[in-house]
Amino acid sequence: MDTSKAYVLSTVTIHNKNVDKEMKYTLVSKDEADFKQGKISVDSPIGKAILGREVGESFSVKVPAGKLELEILNIER
């Protein structure tokens, strides 16, 4: 399995620089999304921003609460 980039069913650990906190999400389809279980849709703003990214990449994403500064720390399958 290729873990160099984030794809559907990847579990991605990200660092939210705004609040200096690590979060772990699994990228899933819209039908499987369950934020409480750490499953986010690839159609969500954060999911779209993570797709195709590599470990070490930093990026920003606009969400309803404002702009998040994120960094990918780890990708698992």
C-alpha positions as CSV (number, residue, x, y, z in Angstrom):
1,M,0.0,0.0,0.0
2,D,1.3,3.4,-0.9
3,T,1.4,5.7,2.2
4,S,3.3,8.5,0.5
5,K,0.1,10.4,-0.2
6,A,-3.3,10.8,1.4
7,Y,-6.1,9.0,-0.4
8,V,-9.6,7.6,0.5
9,L,-9.3,5.2,3.4
10,S,-6.0,6.8,4.5
11,T,-5.7,7.6,8.2
12,V,-3.9,10.9,8.4
13,T,-2.4,12.6,11.5
14,I,-2.4,16.3,11.2
15,H,-1.1,19.2,13.3
16,N,-3.6,22.1,13.7
17,K,-1.2,25.0,14.1
18,N,-4.0,27.4,15.1
19,V,-4.5,25.5,18.4
20,D,-1.3,23.5,18.5
21,K,-3.1,20.2,18.6
22,E,-2.7,16.9,16.8
23,M,-5.8,15.3,15.2
24,K,-6.2,11.9,13.4
25,Y,-8.8,11.5,10.7
26,T,-9.7,8.7,8.3
27,L,-10.7,9.9,4.8
28,V,-14.0,8.3,3.8
29,S,-16.9,8.8,1.4
30,K,-19.6,11.2,2.2
31,D,-21.9,8.3,3.2
32,E,-19.4,6.9,5.8
33,A,-18.4,10.2,7.4
34,D,-18.8,10.3,11.2
35,F,-16.8,13.1,12.8
36,K,-17.1,11.6,16.3
37,Q,-15.4,8.5,15.1
38,G,-12.7,10.5,13.3
39,K,-14.0,9.7,9.8
40,I,-14.2,12.8,7.6
41,S,-15.6,13.0,4.1
42,V,-13.3,13.6,1.2
43,D,-16.0,16.1,0.1
44,S,-15.5,18.2,3.2
45,P,-13.3,21.3,3.1
46,I,-10.6,19.6,5.3
47,G,-11.0,16.3,3.4
48,K,-10.5,18.0,0.1
49,A,-7.5,19.8,1.4
50,I,-5.8,16.7,2.7
51,L,-6.3,14.5,-0.5
52,G,-3.2,13.9,-2.4
53,R,-0.9,15.6,0.1
54,E,2.3,14.1,1.5
55,V,3.9,13.9,5.0
56,G,5.5,17.2,5.9
57,E,3.3,19.3,3.8
58,S,1.8,22.4,5.4
59,F,-1.4,24.1,4.0
60,S,-4.3,26.3,4.9
61,V,-8.0,25.5,4.5
62,K,-11.0,27.7,4.8
63,V,-13.7,26.3,7.1
64,P,-16.9,27.9,8.4
65,A,-15.1,28.8,11.6
66,G,-12.3,30.6,9.7
67,K,-8.9,29.6,8.2
68,L,-7.0,26.6,9.6
69,E,-3.2,26.2,9.2
70,L,-2.5,22.4,9.0
71,E,0.5,20.1,8.6
72,I,0.5,16.4,7.7
73,L,2.5,14.4,10.3
74,N,1.7,10.8,9.3
75,I,-0.2,8.8,6.7
76,E,-1.3,5.2,7.4
77,R,-3.4,2.6,5.6
